[in-house]
Amino acid sequence: MKAKVAVVESPEVMGITTRLPRIPDEVLKLKLQRPFYRKLVYEKTVPFTMGLAKKYLHMVPFVGERTLRDQWIILLIRLAKAGRFVGEETTLISCECGWDGVERRINGQHTCHMRMYMPENWNVPIRVRKYRVNTEDEFRLLYAIVDGGKGKVPADVVAAMLYGTEEYSGLKKKQLNQLSSGIRIWKSTVVDKGQNIHDTIHSMRNGMMDLSLHVDKFLLNVRKDNAPHMQNAAIVAAILATFDKSEKAAKEFWLIVRDGGARAEHPAQRLMKYLMSVKIYTSNSTNTSKYKRPTSRELIYRASIVAWNAYRAGEPVSLKRLPKTRVVVK
């Protein structure tokens, strides 16, 4: 289902002569919140010395900091060697954390690693910025938002907000990303576009925590190397949707989808056969279309829910023709 968009018929009224953007109604109706607390201690442009890079690399990192990516550092070194590193457009950011008095690094690990491979007398400027916050939640939010254009993907934001928290204690970053990816598909209102990641995080901390933890525990047991048809975010989305209706029935259904063993006409058996006959194709996919039919996460989710509804109703099902829109989970 496509989201409704707001269209201004006469942009000249707003003093704009070019086409105005098409903004979804759901975005325009969002309630305006008060800005979260953070104090800008200072910001200045300084020489990017080897000592400054070492200072940031030795600074206490955030527990949910992005994984160091060698290819990102290699790219930065190439830019620097080619004389195309614009230091004054780059900012090293840290934060004084009021709850324990520690100054933590918010970004800069890749840039500072790059600096260590440049000559000692490499003379470029760089901006340095420091914030101060009072609570860990304020710091997590600052980390998740700041530097968003420098390679942070939804998994990084999820780790920033949830990894190491009391609610999700013990869960690895991979598990959190798996759950959030499933929720984004499950709660999506626009075909082939996931729910806004910040809305997903909010729901995982408010009202969906128990469901997420139960599904995570189930996923730890249901995933097997010999069941590749279960390795998909759309399947996690469908598991979440079905657990939300009946955990007991969902466990019975998905174990059959994983292992088979039921009658050929059983909806879960039908879904297993369907999942093993399709493949999500991307620009990186190998050319195996003659073996498996191309599909999408959205279609896999729909097929899963159609099979689940048939299972709940005790009716036969065919997955050859899927509905054009999502059906209600029963």
C-alpha positions in Angstrom: 0.0 0.0 0.0 1.5 3.3 -1.1 1.6 6.1 1.4 -0.5 9.2 0.6 1.5 12.2 -0.4 0.9 15.9 0.1 1.0 18.0 -3.1 0.9 21.8 -3.2 -1.0 22.9 -6.3 0.4 26.4 -6.4 4.1 26.5 -5.3 4.2 30.3 -6.2 2.1 30.9 -3.0 5.1 29.9 -1.0 7.4 32.0 -3.1 8.9 29.0 -4.8 8.9 28.7 -8.5 10.3 25.1 -8.8 8.4 21.9 -8.2 7.8 21.2 -4.5 8.7 17.8 -3.1 6.0 15.2 -2.5 5.9 14.6 1.2 3.9 11.7 2.6 1.0 12.8 4.9 2.3 10.5 7.7 5.5 12.6 7.7 3.6 15.9 7.8 1.4 14.8 10.7 4.3 13.7 12.9 4.2 15.4 16.3 7.0 17.9 16.8 9.2 16.8 19.7 11.5 18.8 21.9 15.1 18.5 20.9 17.1 16.1 23.0 19.7 17.6 25.4 23.3 18.0 24.2 25.7 20.8 24.8 28.2 21.9 22.2 31.4 22.4 24.2 33.5 23.6 21.4 34.2 23.4 17.7 37.3 24.5 15.9 39.5 23.8 12.9 43.0 22.5 13.8 46.0 20.9 12.1 45.4 17.1 11.6 48.6 16.0 13.3 49.7 12.4 14.0 49.2 13.2 17.7 45.6 14.2 17.2 44.9 11.0 15.3 46.4 8.9 18.1 44.4 10.8 20.7 41.1 9.8 19.0 42.2 6.3 18.4 43.1 5.8 22.1 39.8 7.5 23.2 37.2 5.3 24.9 34.9 4.0 22.1 31.2 3.6 22.3 30.1 0.0 23.1 28.0 0.0 19.9 30.6 1.6 17.7 30.6 0.6 14.0 32.9 -2.3 13.0 36.2 -1.1 11.6 36.1 -1.5 7.8 39.4 -1.9 6.1 38.0 -0.9 2.7 36.8 2.4 4.0 40.3 3.2 5.3 41.8 2.1 2.0 39.5 4.5 0.2 40.5 7.4 2.5 44.2 6.7 2.0 43.6 6.7 -1.8 41.9 10.1 -1.5 44.6 11.5 0.7 47.4 10.3 -1.5 45.7 11.8 -4.5 45.4 15.2 -2.8 41.6 15.0 -2.7 41.0 14.7 1.1 39.1 17.8 2.1 40.0 18.0 5.8 38.0 21.1 6.6 34.8 19.2 5.5 35.6 16.4 7.9 34.8 16.5 11.6 36.2 14.4 14.5 33.5 14.3 17.1 33.7 13.3 20.8 31.4 13.6 23.8 31.8 14.2 27.5 29.5 11.7 29.2 28.1 13.1 32.4 27.0 9.8 34.0 30.6 8.6 34.4 32.8 11.5 33.4 34.4 9.7 30.4 35.0 11.4 27.1 34.0 9.0 24.3 34.7 8.9 20.6 31.6 9.3 18.4 33.3 9.0 15.0 36.7 9.4 13.3 38.2 5.9 13.7 38.6 5.4 10.0 39.8 8.9 9.3 42.4 8.7 12.1 43.6 5.3 11.0 44.1 6.8 7.5 46.2 9.6 9.1 48.6 7.1 10.6 49.6 5.9 7.1 50.3 9.5 5.9 53.7 11.3 6.3 54.4 13.0 9.6 54.5 16.4 7.9 51.3 15.9 6.0 49.7 19.3 6.5 45.9 19.4 6.3 43.3 21.0 8.5 40.4 19.2 10.2 37.5 20.2 12.3 37.2 19.0 15.9 33.9 19.1 17.8 33.0 18.1 21.4 29.6 17.7 23.0 28.5 17.1 26.5 25.4 15.0 27.6 24.1 13.8 30.9 22.7 10.4 30.4 23.5 7.2 28.4 20.3 7.5 26.4 21.2 11.0 25.3 24.6 9.7 24.2 23.1 6.8 22.3 20.8 9.1 20.5 23.6 11.6 19.7 25.8 8.7 18.4 22.9 7.4 16.2 22.2 10.7 14.6 25.6 12.5 14.3 27.7 11.7 11.3 24.8 9.9 9.6 26.1 10.6 6.2 29.5 8.9 6.7 28.5 5.3 6.2 26.0 4.6 8.9 23.5 2.0 7.8 20.3 0.9 9.7 22.4 -1.9 11.4 24.8 0.8 12.8 21.9 2.9 14.2 20.3 -0.2 15.8 23.6 -1.1 17.5 24.0 2.5 18.7 20.5 2.5 20.3 20.1 -1.0 21.5 23.4 -3.0 21.8 24.5 -3.4 25.4 21.3 -2.0 26.8 19.5 -3.6 29.8 16.5 -4.5 27.7 18.6 -6.5 25.1 21.5 -7.6 27.4 23.3 -10.5 25.9 22.1 -10.1 22.3 24.8 -9.7 19.7 24.7 -7.0 17.1 23.8 -9.6 14.4 20.8 -10.7 16.4 19.6 -7.1 16.9 20.0 -6.4 13.2 18.1 -9.6 12.3 15.2 -8.6 14.6 15.1 -4.9 13.4 15.2 -6.0 9.7 12.3 -8.3 10.3 10.3 -5.6 12.1 11.0 -3.1 9.3 9.5 -5.4 6.7 6.6 -6.5 9.0 5.6 -2.9 9.8 6.3 -1.4 6.4 3.5 0.5 4.8 5.2 1.1 1.5 6.0 -1.8 -0.8 9.7 -2.8 -0.9 10.5 0.0 1.6 11.1 -0.8 5.2 9.7 1.1 8.1 11.8 4.1 9.3 14.6 2.7 11.4 14.0 5.1 14.3 10.3 4.0 14.4 11.5 0.4 14.5 13.9 1.2 17.4 11.2 3.0 19.3 8.8 0.0 19.0 11.6 -2.4 20.0 12.0 -0.4 23.3 8.3 0.3 23.8 5.8 -2.5 23.5 7.6 -4.9 21.2 10.5 -5.9 23.5 9.0 -9.2 24.8 7.9 -10.3 21.3 11.4 -9.5 20.0 13.1 -11.5 22.7 10.8 -14.5 22.2 11.4 -14.5 18.5 15.2 -14.1 18.9 15.2 -17.2 21.2 13.2 -19.1 18.7 15.5 -18.0 15.8 18.6 -19.2 17.7 17.1 -22.7 17.6 15.4 -22.7 14.2 18.4 -21.5 12.1 20.4 -24.4 10.7 23.1 -24.6 8.0 21.0 -27.1 6.1 18.0 -24.8 6.0 19.1 -21.9 3.8 15.5 -21.2 2.8 15.1 -19.8 6.4 17.9 -17.3 6.0 15.9 -14.2 5.0 14.7 -11.0 6.6 11.3 -11.6 5.2 11.0 -14.9 7.0 11.9 -13.1 10.3 9.2 -10.6 9.5 6.7 -13.3 9.0 7.8 -15.1 12.2 7.3 -11.9 14.1 3.8 -11.4 12.6 2.8 -15.0 13.4 4.3 -15.0 16.9 2.2 -11.9 17.6 -0.9 -14.0 17.0 0.0 -17.3 18.6 3.5 -18.3 19.7 2.6 -22.0 20.2 1.0 -22.3 16.7 3.8 -20.3 15.1 6.4 -22.6 16.5 4.6 -25.7 15.2 4.2 -24.0 11.8 7.8 -22.7 11.3 9.4 -26.0 12.5 7.6 -27.7 9.6 8.7 -25.0 7.2 12.2 -25.6 8.3 12.3 -29.4 8.4 9.3 -30.6 6.4 7.9 -34.0 7.2 4.2 -33.0 6.9 1.8 -34.0 4.2 2.4 -32.5 0.8 -0.7 -30.4 0.9 0.0 -29.0 4.4 0.4 -25.2 4.2 3.7 -25.2 6.0 5.0 -27.9 3.6 3.8 -25.9 0.7 5.6 -22.8 2.0 8.8 -24.8 2.5 8.6 -26.0 -1.2 8.0 -22.4 -2.3 10.9 -21.0 -0.4 13.3 -23.6 -1.7 12.2 -22.8 -5.3 12.7 -19.0 -5.3 15.7 -16.6 -4.9 16.0 -12.9 -4.2 18.0 -11.4 -7.0 20.2 -8.3 -6.5 22.9 -6.7 -8.7 25.4 -9.1 -7.0 23.5 -12.3 -7.5 25.0 -15.0 -9.7 23.1 -16.1 -12.8 21.1 -19.0 -11.5 17.7 -17.9 -12.7 17.3 -21.2 -14.6 17.3 -23.1 -11.3 15.2 -20.7 -9.1 12.5 -18.2 -9.8 13.4 -14.5 -9.0 11.4 -13.0 -6.2 11.5 -10.2 -3.6 11.3 -9.9 0.2 7.8 -8.5 -0.1 6.6 -11.5 -2.1 8.2 -14.0 0.4 6.5 -12.2 3.2 3.1 -12.3 1.5 3.6 -16.0 0.6 4.4 -16.8 4.3 1.3 -15.0 5.6 -1.0 -16.6 3.0 0.3 -20.1 4.0 0.0 -19.2 7.7 -3.6 -18.0 7.3 -4.5 -21.3 5.5 -2.8 -23.3 8.3 -4.8 -21.4 11.0 -8.0 -22.0 9.0 -7.2 -25.7 8.3 -7.6 -25.1 4.6 -5.4 -26.0 1.5 -3.4 -23.3 -0.1 -1.7 -22.6 -3.4 1.3 -20.2 -3.6 1.5 -20.1 -7.4 -0.4 -16.8 -7.5 0.1 -14.4 -4.6 -2.2 -11.5 -3.8 -1.3 -8.1 -5.2 -1.4 -6.6 -1.7 -0.7 -7.9 1.8 -3.4 -9.9 3.5 -4.3 -9.5 7.2 -2.4 -11.9 9.5 -5.0 -14.2 11.3 
